[in-house]
Amino acid sequence: MQVETFAVPGPTMLRATRHKDDRGFLAETFHTQRFMEAAGMQPLAQENHVLSHHPYTMRGLHCQAPPSAQGKLVTCLAGRILDAAVDARVGSPTYGKHVLVELSPDDGALFFVPRGFLHGYLTLEPETQVLYKLDDYYAPSAEMACRFDDPDLGIDWGVSADQCHVHPKDLAAPWFKNFESPFTYEAAS
């Protein structure tokens, strides 16, 4: 497995080795011990499979507040997405900075978004399917969000907000400067 880190510490890209032959390929897409060591994940609690019919469907930016905070391991099964993780840890040297990656089934990459980060993605093709594993359960009372198109965040989605299919709840989310983050940065010792 290849592990890639970013200028914003925390998010991690994991690329499983694909064993190919004339039938196709086999890849180990999850192994608790290896993934926990490589990305710092907690044991998994839930898995979600999402289908988006339209290109430019925006989902995010979301997180859950502690004690129900979630780390997410995201992969794209069909289509393509732009996936973003925004550092929401108050006191972090990279607070408000983001990592933006493209995911597709081409290489089977998995993007780990740790607790303390807002997460969202934009579909780039019709009938896009995304699978993500979470290290805590969905807790509606802990849901939080921030605007995906906040100019202060500077995420280049490649399209304007009015071109996107967005849930009204996401359009009503606050700007990042008004987002009351429940996360605090803890420097590694």
ROSE-311574 format. One record per atom (N, C-alpha, C): residue number from 1; x, y, z. Coordinates in nm, 3 decimals. Layout:
# residues N
 pos       u       v       w
 NUM       X       Y       Z
...
***
This chain:
# residues 189
 pos       u       v       w
   1   0.084  -0.117   0.000
   1   0.000   0.000   0.000
   1   0.089   0.124   0.000
   2   0.053   0.219  -0.085
   2   0.122   0.348  -0.088
   2   0.046   0.446   0.001
   3   0.118   0.526   0.077
   3   0.059   0.625   0.165
   3   0.111   0.762   0.124
   4   0.018   0.856   0.099
   4   0.056   0.992   0.059
   4   0.000   1.089   0.162
   5   0.085   1.182   0.208
   5   0.041   1.286   0.300
   5   0.041   1.420   0.227
   6  -0.010   1.522   0.295
   6  -0.030   1.652   0.231
   6   0.030   1.764   0.317
   7   0.036   1.885   0.261
   7   0.085   2.001   0.335
   7  -0.004   2.031   0.456
   8  -0.132   1.999   0.448
   8  -0.222   2.009   0.562
   8  -0.216   1.873   0.631
   9  -0.153   1.864   0.749
   9  -0.139   1.734   0.816
   9  -0.273   1.675   0.859
  10  -0.287   1.547   0.844
  10  -0.409   1.476   0.887
  10  -0.469   1.394   0.774
  11  -0.523   1.460   0.670
  11  -0.574   1.382   0.558
  11  -0.464   1.297   0.495
  12  -0.503   1.179   0.449
  12  -0.407   1.083   0.395
  12  -0.468   1.013   0.274
  13  -0.389   0.994   0.170
  13  -0.433   0.917   0.054
  13  -0.369   0.779   0.064
  14  -0.451   0.676   0.052
  14  -0.404   0.538   0.057
  14  -0.433   0.473  -0.077
  15  -0.331   0.408  -0.133
  15  -0.348   0.340  -0.261
  15  -0.308   0.195  -0.243
  16  -0.408   0.109  -0.250
  16  -0.385  -0.034  -0.235
  16  -0.318  -0.090  -0.359
  17  -0.233  -0.187  -0.341
  17  -0.170  -0.256  -0.453
  17  -0.276  -0.338  -0.525
  18  -0.281  -0.324  -0.656
  18  -0.374  -0.403  -0.736
  18  -0.298  -0.519  -0.799
  19  -0.346  -0.639  -0.774
  19  -0.288  -0.760  -0.833
  19  -0.372  -0.792  -0.957
  20  -0.311  -0.771  -1.075
  20  -0.385  -0.780  -1.201
  20  -0.349  -0.908  -1.276
  21  -0.449  -0.957  -1.349
  21  -0.428  -1.064  -1.447
  21  -0.534  -1.049  -1.555
  22  -0.548  -1.146  -1.642
  22  -0.642  -1.133  -1.754
  22  -0.788  -1.129  -1.711
  23  -0.819  -1.164  -1.587
  23  -0.957  -1.158  -1.536
  23  -0.993  -1.020  -1.484
  24  -0.891  -0.942  -1.445
  24  -0.915  -0.812  -1.384
  24  -0.811  -0.787  -1.276
  25  -0.857  -0.749  -1.156
  25  -0.762  -0.726  -1.047
  25  -0.826  -0.760  -0.913
  26  -0.740  -0.773  -0.814
  26  -0.781  -0.788  -0.675
  26  -0.700  -0.687  -0.595
  27  -0.767  -0.614  -0.506
  27  -0.698  -0.518  -0.420
  27  -0.756  -0.529  -0.280
  28  -0.669  -0.522  -0.183
  28  -0.712  -0.521  -0.043
  28  -0.755  -0.378  -0.011
  29  -0.886  -0.354  -0.006
  29  -0.936  -0.218   0.011
  29  -0.955  -0.178   0.156
  30  -0.943  -0.272   0.247
  30  -0.943  -0.235   0.388
  30  -0.881  -0.347   0.470
  31  -0.797  -0.307   0.564
  31  -0.734  -0.397   0.659
  31  -0.720  -0.316   0.787
  32  -0.794  -0.352   0.891
  32  -0.802  -0.270   1.011
  32  -0.665  -0.229   1.063
  33  -0.577  -0.322   1.087
  33  -0.449  -0.290   1.147
  33  -0.366  -0.199   1.056
  34  -0.355  -0.233   0.928
  34  -0.273  -0.154   0.836
  34  -0.327  -0.012   0.819
  35  -0.460  -0.001   0.805
  35  -0.519   0.130   0.783
  35  -0.513   0.215   0.909
  36  -0.530   0.154   1.024
  36  -0.520   0.229   1.149
  36  -0.377   0.281   1.167
  37  -0.278   0.200   1.132
  37  -0.139   0.243   1.143
  37  -0.105   0.349   1.038
  38  -0.150   0.331   0.915
  38  -0.114   0.421   0.805
  38  -0.183   0.557   0.817
  39  -0.309   0.558   0.860
  39  -0.385   0.683   0.858
  39  -0.428   0.730   0.996
  40  -0.409   0.649   1.098
  40  -0.452   0.688   1.231
  40  -0.601   0.676   1.251
  41  -0.665   0.588   1.177
  41  -0.809   0.566   1.190
  41  -0.842   0.496   1.321
  42  -0.963   0.519   1.367
  42  -1.020   0.446   1.479
  42  -1.090   0.323   1.420
  43  -1.127   0.224   1.503
  43  -1.205   0.111   1.451
  43  -1.334   0.161   1.384
  44  -1.376   0.092   1.281
  44  -1.491   0.136   1.201
  44  -1.624   0.104   1.269
  45  -1.722   0.191   1.242
  45  -1.855   0.175   1.299
  45  -1.962   0.163   1.191
  46  -1.943   0.225   1.075
  46  -2.050   0.235   0.977
  46  -1.991   0.250   0.838
  47  -2.068   0.208   0.736
  47  -2.028   0.227   0.596
  47  -2.148   0.282   0.520
  48  -2.125   0.382   0.435
  48  -2.230   0.443   0.355
  48  -2.196   0.432   0.206
  49  -2.298   0.407   0.125
  49  -2.285   0.400  -0.020
  49  -2.378   0.507  -0.076
  50  -2.324   0.600  -0.156
  50  -2.401   0.713  -0.206
  50  -2.400   0.710  -0.359
  51  -2.516   0.725  -0.419
  51  -2.531   0.739  -0.563
  51  -2.578   0.881  -0.592
  52  -2.511   0.948  -0.684
  52  -2.553   1.081  -0.729
  52  -2.579   1.072  -0.879
  53  -2.701   1.102  -0.919
  53  -2.741   1.088  -1.060
  53  -2.676   1.192  -1.151
  54  -2.654   1.312  -1.098
  54  -2.612   1.423  -1.184
  54  -2.467   1.464  -1.161
  55  -2.399   1.506  -1.268
  55  -2.269   1.569  -1.246
  55  -2.291   1.700  -1.171
  56  -2.191   1.742  -1.100
  56  -2.192   1.864  -1.020
  56  -2.292   1.856  -0.904
  57  -2.309   1.738  -0.850
  57  -2.383   1.723  -0.726
  57  -2.285   1.750  -0.612
  58  -2.320   1.846  -0.528
  58  -2.234   1.884  -0.416
  58  -2.290   1.824  -0.287
  59  -2.201   1.759  -0.212
  59  -2.237   1.705  -0.081
  59  -2.133   1.756   0.018
  60  -2.175   1.849   0.100
  60  -2.084   1.901   0.202
  60  -2.085   2.052   0.206
  61  -2.005   2.103   0.290
  61  -1.901   2.053   0.376
  61  -1.962   2.013   0.511
  62  -1.937   1.892   0.557
  62  -2.001   1.838   0.677
  62  -1.900   1.786   0.778
  63  -1.945   1.777   0.901
  63  -1.874   1.706   1.008
  63  -1.975   1.677   1.118
  64  -1.931   1.603   1.217
  64  -2.010   1.581   1.337
  64  -1.928   1.626   1.457
  65  -1.995   1.692   1.550
  65  -1.928   1.743   1.669
  65  -1.898   1.629   1.766
  66  -1.791   1.646   1.846
  66  -1.764   1.549   1.952
  66  -1.882   1.546   2.050
  67  -1.912   1.437   2.112
  67  -1.834   1.314   2.113
  67  -1.867   1.220   1.996
  68  -1.939   1.269   1.895
  68  -1.977   1.186   1.781
  68  -1.896   1.219   1.656
  69  -1.780   1.282   1.673
  69  -1.696   1.316   1.558
  69  -1.662   1.190   1.479
  70  -1.643   1.208   1.350
  70  -1.618   1.094   1.262
  70  -1.493   1.115   1.177
  71  -1.413   1.011   1.164
  71  -1.312   1.002   1.061
  71  -1.376   0.928   0.945
  72  -1.340   0.964   0.821
  72  -1.403   0.903   0.703
  72  -1.295   0.851   0.608
  73  -1.318   0.734   0.555
  73  -1.232   0.675   0.453
  73  -1.316   0.665   0.327
  74  -1.285   0.748   0.227
  74  -1.370   0.770   0.110
  74  -1.307   0.711  -0.014
  75  -1.389   0.642  -0.095
  75  -1.344   0.595  -0.225
  75  -1.457   0.614  -0.326
  76  -1.421   0.625  -0.452
  76  -1.518   0.644  -0.560
  76  -1.527   0.513  -0.639
  77  -1.647   0.455  -0.643
  77  -1.668   0.327  -0.711
  77  -1.705   0.341  -0.859
  78  -1.768   0.454  -0.894
  78  -1.808   0.480  -1.033
  78  -1.813   0.631  -1.053
  79  -1.770   0.677  -1.170
  79  -1.767   0.820  -1.196
  79  -1.638   0.881  -1.143
  80  -1.644   1.009  -1.108
  80  -1.529   1.081  -1.053
  80  -1.580   1.188  -0.957
  81  -1.499   1.217  -0.855
  81  -1.534   1.325  -0.762
  81  -1.411   1.410  -0.731
  82  -1.438   1.534  -0.694
  82  -1.340   1.618  -0.626
  82  -1.377   1.610  -0.479
  83  -1.283   1.573  -0.395
  83  -1.310   1.550  -0.253
  83  -1.223   1.646  -0.172
  84  -1.286   1.715  -0.076
  84  -1.214   1.816   0.003
  84  -1.222   1.786   0.152
  85  -1.111   1.814   0.219
  85  -1.104   1.809   0.365
  85  -1.052   1.944   0.412
  86  -1.127   2.011   0.501
  86  -1.091   2.144   0.551
  86  -1.057   2.133   0.699
  87  -0.940   2.181   0.737
  87  -0.896   2.178   0.876
  87  -0.984   2.271   0.959
  88  -1.060   2.215   1.053
  88  -1.149   2.293   1.140
  88  -1.105   2.287   1.285
  89  -0.978   2.256   1.308
  89  -0.924   2.244   1.444
  89  -0.870   2.379   1.489
  90  -0.944   2.443   1.580
  90  -0.905   2.574   1.630
  90  -0.764   2.564   1.691
  91  -0.677   2.657   1.652
  91  -0.539   2.658   1.700
  91  -0.442   2.585   1.609
  92  -0.494   2.516   1.508
  92  -0.407   2.445   1.414
  92  -0.333   2.545   1.326
  93  -0.205   2.519   1.297
  93  -0.133   2.608   1.204
  93  -0.193   2.607   1.064
  94  -0.276   2.506   1.032
  94  -0.339   2.499   0.900
  94  -0.491   2.517   0.909
  95  -0.538   2.580   1.017
  95  -0.682   2.605   1.035
  95  -0.739   2.679   0.914
  96  -0.847   2.624   0.858
  96  -0.912   2.684   0.742
  96  -0.848   2.647   0.609
  97  -0.737   2.576   0.612
  97  -0.673   2.530   0.488
  97  -0.736   2.397   0.447
  98  -0.722   2.364   0.319
  98  -0.787   2.243   0.270
  98  -0.694   2.157   0.186
  99  -0.736   2.033   0.172
  99  -0.676   1.938   0.078
  99  -0.786   1.904  -0.022
 100  -0.757   1.909  -0.150
 100  -0.853   1.875  -0.255
 100  -0.791   1.768  -0.343
 101  -0.862   1.656  -0.357
 101  -0.812   1.545  -0.439
 101  -0.922   1.499  -0.534
 102  -0.881   1.437  -0.643
 102  -0.976   1.374  -0.734
 102  -0.972   1.224  -0.710
 103  -1.090   1.164  -0.695
 103  -1.102   1.020  -0.677
 103  -1.184   0.961  -0.791
 104  -1.141   0.844  -0.837
 104  -1.214   0.768  -0.938
 104  -1.181   0.621  -0.918
 105  -1.254   0.532  -0.985
 105  -1.221   0.390  -0.972
 105  -1.092   0.351  -1.044
 106  -1.034   0.441  -1.120
 106  -0.917   0.408  -1.200
 106  -0.803   0.348  -1.119
 107  -0.773   0.408  -1.003
 107  -0.664   0.353  -0.923
 107  -0.711   0.303  -0.786
 108  -0.839   0.321  -0.756
 108  -0.893   0.269  -0.631
 108  -0.843   0.340  -0.507
 109  -0.795   0.464  -0.521
 109  -0.742   0.537  -0.406
 109  -0.851   0.559  -0.301
 110  -0.805   0.560  -0.177
 110  -0.892   0.587  -0.062
 110  -0.841   0.713   0.006
 111  -0.930   0.807   0.034
 111  -0.894   0.934   0.096
 111  -0.944   0.932   0.239
 112  -0.850   0.944   0.334
 112  -0.887   0.947   0.476
 112  -0.900   1.091   0.522
 113  -1.019   1.124   0.576
 113  -1.049   1.256   0.632
 113  -1.063   1.236   0.783
 114  -0.967   1.285   0.861
 114  -0.971   1.261   1.005
 114  -1.075   1.346   1.078
 115  -1.101   1.309   1.201
 115  -1.185   1.390   1.289
 115  -1.124   1.529   1.300
 116  -1.209   1.629   1.308
 116  -1.161   1.767   1.317
 116  -1.154   1.837   1.182
 117  -1.197   1.768   1.077
 117  -1.198   1.825   0.943
 117  -1.341   1.826   0.889
 118  -1.376   1.933   0.818
 118  -1.499   1.936   0.740
 118  -1.473   1.855   0.613
 119  -1.576   1.790   0.562
 119  -1.560   1.706   0.443
 119  -1.672   1.733   0.344
 120  -1.637   1.734   0.216
 120  -1.738   1.747   0.112
 120  -1.682   1.703  -0.021
 121  -1.773   1.670  -0.113
 121  -1.727   1.633  -0.247
 121  -1.826   1.676  -0.352
 122  -1.772   1.692  -0.474
 122  -1.848   1.731  -0.592
 122  -1.834   1.621  -0.695
 123  -1.947   1.571  -0.746
 123  -1.941   1.470  -0.851
 123  -1.906   1.538  -0.983
 124  -1.830   1.468  -1.066
 124  -1.788   1.522  -1.195
 124  -1.852   1.450  -1.312
 125  -1.919   1.339  -1.284
 125  -1.982   1.259  -1.389
 125  -2.120   1.212  -1.342
 126  -2.209   1.176  -1.438
 126  -2.338   1.122  -1.397
 126  -2.321   0.982  -1.335
 127  -2.418   0.946  -1.254
 127  -2.424   0.813  -1.191
 127  -2.296   0.781  -1.113
 128  -2.249   0.879  -1.039
 128  -2.130   0.861  -0.957
 128  -2.167   0.790  -0.827
 129  -2.084   0.693  -0.789
 129  -2.106   0.620  -0.666
 129  -1.984   0.635  -0.574
 130  -2.013   0.670  -0.450
 130  -1.909   0.690  -0.349
 130  -1.938   0.598  -0.231
 131  -1.832   0.537  -0.180
 131  -1.842   0.450  -0.063
 131  -1.751   0.507   0.043
 132  -1.805   0.525   0.164
 132  -1.715   0.570   0.270
 132  -1.744   0.497   0.400
 133  -1.632   0.469   0.468
 133  -1.634   0.402   0.597
 133  -1.616   0.510   0.703
 134  -1.688   0.496   0.815
 134  -1.683   0.595   0.922
 134  -1.644   0.528   1.053
 135  -1.572   0.603   1.136
 135  -1.529   0.544   1.262
 135  -1.620   0.581   1.380
 136  -1.736   0.640   1.351
 136  -1.841   0.658   1.451
 136  -1.974   0.661   1.376
 137  -2.082   0.641   1.451
 137  -2.214   0.632   1.392
 137  -2.270   0.770   1.358
 138  -2.362   0.772   1.262
 138  -2.433   0.894   1.227
 138  -2.514   0.939   1.348
 139  -2.500   1.066   1.383
 139  -2.572   1.124   1.496
 139  -2.632   1.257   1.450
 140  -2.760   1.258   1.411
 140  -2.820   1.380   1.358
 140  -2.804   1.501   1.448
 141  -2.807   1.482   1.578
 141  -2.796   1.595   1.671
 141  -2.655   1.655   1.672
 142  -2.557   1.584   1.619
 142  -2.419   1.632   1.618
 142  -2.377   1.690   1.483
 143  -2.468   1.689   1.385
 143  -2.436   1.738   1.251
 143  -2.397   1.885   1.251
 144  -2.294   1.916   1.174
 144  -2.251   2.054   1.153
 144  -2.214   2.069   1.007
 145  -2.217   2.194   0.958
 145  -2.184   2.217   0.817
 145  -2.129   2.357   0.799
 146  -2.065   2.375   0.686
 146  -2.010   2.504   0.644
 146  -2.031   2.512   0.493
 147  -2.042   2.635   0.441
 147  -2.063   2.652   0.298
 147  -1.946   2.599   0.216
 148  -1.979   2.520   0.116
 148  -1.878   2.461   0.027
 148  -1.812   2.564  -0.064
 149  -1.883   2.674  -0.090
 149  -1.836   2.776  -0.184
 149  -1.785   2.901  -0.113
 150  -1.746   2.888   0.012
 150  -1.698   3.001   0.090
 150  -1.570   3.057   0.027
 151  -1.569   3.183  -0.016
 151  -1.449   3.237  -0.078
 151  -1.329   3.242   0.016
 152  -1.352   3.249   0.147
 152  -1.241   3.249   0.242
 152  -1.168   3.114   0.242
 153  -1.236   3.007   0.209
 153  -1.172   2.875   0.203
 153  -1.095   2.856   0.074
 154  -1.143   2.918  -0.034
 154  -1.071   2.914  -0.161
 154  -1.064   2.777  -0.227
 155  -1.166   2.694  -0.207
 155  -1.166   2.562  -0.271
 155  -1.208   2.580  -0.417
 156  -1.124   2.538  -0.509
 156  -1.154   2.551  -0.651
 156  -1.225   2.423  -0.699
 157  -1.356   2.428  -0.697
 157  -1.436   2.314  -0.742
 157  -1.443   2.306  -0.894
 158  -1.403   2.410  -0.963
 158  -1.404   2.410  -1.110
 158  -1.537   2.452  -1.171
 159  -1.638   2.474  -1.086
 159  -1.770   2.520  -1.132
 159  -1.823   2.619  -1.028
 160  -1.918   2.700  -1.069
 160  -1.979   2.795  -0.975
 160  -2.090   2.726  -0.896
 161  -2.125   2.784  -0.784
 161  -2.228   2.727  -0.696
 161  -2.362   2.712  -0.769
 162  -2.393   2.804  -0.859
 162  -2.523   2.796  -0.928
 162  -2.527   2.685  -1.032
 163  -2.414   2.624  -1.064
 163  -2.411   2.509  -1.155
 163  -2.430   2.377  -1.080
 164  -2.428   2.382  -0.947
 164  -2.429   2.260  -0.866
 164  -2.570   2.220  -0.822
 165  -2.588   2.090  -0.806
 165  -2.707   2.035  -0.742
 165  -2.673   2.027  -0.594
 166  -2.740   2.110  -0.513
 166  -2.706   2.123  -0.372
 166  -2.832   2.109  -0.289
 167  -2.823   2.037  -0.179
 167  -2.935   2.026  -0.085
 167  -2.957   2.161  -0.018
 168  -3.082   2.202   0.001
 168  -3.109   2.331   0.065
 168  -3.039   2.348   0.201
 169  -3.026   2.239   0.274
 169  -2.959   2.245   0.404
 169  -2.813   2.289   0.387
 170  -2.746   2.244   0.281
 170  -2.607   2.283   0.258
 170  -2.598   2.429   0.214
 171  -2.698   2.476   0.140
 171  -2.699   2.618   0.100
 171  -2.723   2.709   0.220
 172  -2.788   2.657   0.324
 172  -2.816   2.737   0.444
 172  -2.703   2.730   0.547
 173  -2.600   2.652   0.519
 173  -2.488   2.639   0.613
 173  -2.415   2.772   0.629
 174  -2.351   2.795   0.744
 174  -2.281   2.922   0.766
 174  -2.150   2.930   0.688
 175  -2.102   3.053   0.670
 175  -1.969   3.075   0.616
 175  -1.868   3.028   0.721
 176  -1.748   2.997   0.678
 176  -1.648   2.944   0.769
 176  -1.618   3.042   0.884
 177  -1.616   3.172   0.857
 177  -1.587   3.269   0.964
 177  -1.695   3.267   1.072
 178  -1.814   3.216   1.040
 178  -1.923   3.205   1.138
 178  -1.942   3.063   1.190
 179  -1.858   2.971   1.143
 179  -1.865   2.831   1.185
 179  -1.805   2.819   1.325
 180  -1.881   2.770   1.419
 180  -1.835   2.755   1.557
 180  -1.778   2.614   1.575
 181  -1.649   2.605   1.549
 181  -1.584   2.474   1.551
 181  -1.574   2.419   1.692
 182  -1.613   2.292   1.708
 182  -1.599   2.227   1.839
 182  -1.464   2.154   1.853
 183  -1.378   2.169   1.752
 183  -1.251   2.094   1.749
 183  -1.135   2.183   1.790
 184  -1.042   2.128   1.864
 184  -0.921   2.201   1.901
 184  -0.800   2.120   1.855
 185  -0.697   2.192   1.819
 185  -0.574   2.133   1.770
 185  -0.490   2.084   1.888
 186  -0.440   1.964   1.873
 186  -0.347   1.908   1.973
 186  -0.219   1.873   1.899
 187  -0.115   1.949   1.929
 187   0.015   1.924   1.864
 187   0.068   1.788   1.906
 188   0.131   1.721   1.811
 188   0.192   1.590   1.840
 188   0.306   1.610   1.938
 189   0.314   1.522   2.035
 189   0.423   1.535   2.134
 189   0.539   1.446   2.104
***
